[in-house]
Amino acid sequence: DKIGETKSMPSVINLGAGEDYTIREYYEKIAQVMGFGGEIISLPSKSVGMKRKLMDSELAASHGWNPKTDLDSGLLKTIERYREDLKELDAKG
């Protein structure tokens, strides 16, 4: 397993599933996972930055890495963890 061979790996590696999404598609996926039923409003006059985001994972793949979690599952796990952390913070007061 090449991932265990960290000496030959660079200190920074992009990780992604090789799927291209627009920023709006990310917003829509997050809204769906969170159960948000409202409207997502774009303000083109305020838009700055990239319209799409695709991570190049070729370097990571060359070291034996491949994605095991799809975007929807990853978002769900992340949001569930975030909600758990919020509950813990609320409990601490």
C-alpha positions, 0 to 999 in steps of 0.5 A, spaced: 500 500 500 503 506 497 499 510 502 503 508 508 509 510 504 509 517 506 516 519 505 515 519 498 509 523 498 509 531 497 506 535 503 500 537 500 495 533 496 489 535 493 483 530 494 477 529 490 472 524 486 474 527 479 467 529 479 466 536 476 460 541 480 458 548 479 458 552 486 450 552 485 450 544 485 454 544 491 449 549 495 443 545 492 446 538 495 448 541 501 441 544 502 438 538 500 442 534 505 440 539 511 433 539 509 433 546 507 426 548 503 428 555 501 430 558 495 437 559 494 438 566 491 444 568 487 447 575 486 451 575 480 453 582 481 456 580 488 459 574 485 467 573 486 471 567 484 470 560 481 464 558 478 466 550 478 470 546 483 474 540 480 480 537 484 485 533 481 487 527 485 492 524 480 498 525 484 494 522 490 492 516 486 499 515 484 500 514 491 495 508 491 489 513 494 482 513 491 475 516 494 471 511 498 466 516 499 461 520 494 459 527 495 452 526 498 455 521 503 460 525 505 456 531 506 451 527 510 456 525 514 459 532 515 453 535 517 451 530 522 458 531 525 457 538 525 450 538 528 453 533 534 458 538 535 453 543 536 449 539 541 455 538 545 457 545 545 449 547 547 450 542 553 456 545 555 453 552 555 
